[in-house]
Amino acid sequence: MPELPEVEALAGYLRERAVGRRVDRVEVAAISALKTYDPAPTAVSGRAVADARRHGKFLDVIFDGDLHLVVHLARAGWLHYREAFPSTTPLRPGKGPIALRVRLDDGSGFDLTEAGTQKKLAAYLVTDPAQVPGVAKLGPDALDADLATFTERLRSRRGQVKGVLTDQAVLAGVGNAYSDEILHAAKLSPFAITDRLTDDQLATLHAATRTVLGDAVRRSAGHRAAELKGEKRSGLKVHARTGLPCPVCGDTVREVSFADSSLQYCPTCQTGGKPLADRRLSRLVR
């Protein structure tokens, strides 16, 4: 799933490439992806792209007249920028992975696509991003929260720190991959309970959050949209590295699986050398 650094990079790429170009037309190929009906997609035609921003993991493409195309890419969504499209023929609804296409007046534009069968990509055409339910519920941005705000937000929700850190109402922008990386950098078990964390542990976790996300944003800056997934993978130390050596201590990276996701961690760095039990089979090691 695209998280804060990748969405920030996509916004930056759109600012460089698309701002100032006028929209020729917007084509909706997956009706279920468009969650609003007023304004209609035709309202964007003829408007210039004015800016691109990020709200947590939401991408916000802003058009003249304060019209916003707000997109949540979900688990398998992505933005593909095209210098030119192979055809001027409008998209046929229900055909292929493309959910929505924005054609610009110079022949370029971008596709919003979604792989797989779980179609959860969501696009909203609104006059205010706060009209998008997910945006309205966002907590402070994970990169903007100072230590006092970060501590207050983490302690406001009792639970396993992995789950609280990825709760967008607590802090916006952190997902499954970067939460694994942040907890590894902070040397914390993903199953540590938030209201049991000491002030020092929370300060370390705050610093790790800023460092991991900040480094990822810097690595992603300037990359084309097509390069961002590879750039993300190259910077991961534990996430999606089950069975490989931890680059910090050399221990084997372990995994805990859930019904529809998994987490990765290093026992030596994070859990005192003790492997975590799979929560589906036995009690957790904290």
Secondary structure, DSSP 8 states (H G I E B T S, - for coil): ---HHHHHHHHHHHHHHTTT-BEEEEEES-GGGB---SS-GGGGTT-BEEEEEEETTEEEEEETTTEEEEEE-TTTEEEEEESS-S--S---TTSSSEEEEEEETTS-EEEEEE-SS----EEEEESSGGGSHHHHT--SBTTT--HHHHHHHHHTS-SBHHHHHT-TTTSBS--HHHHHHHHHHHT--TT-BGGG--HHHHHHHHHHHHHHHHHHHHHHTT--GGGHHHHHHHT-SSTT-TTSB-TTT--B-EEEE-SS-EEEE-HHHHSTT-----TTTS----
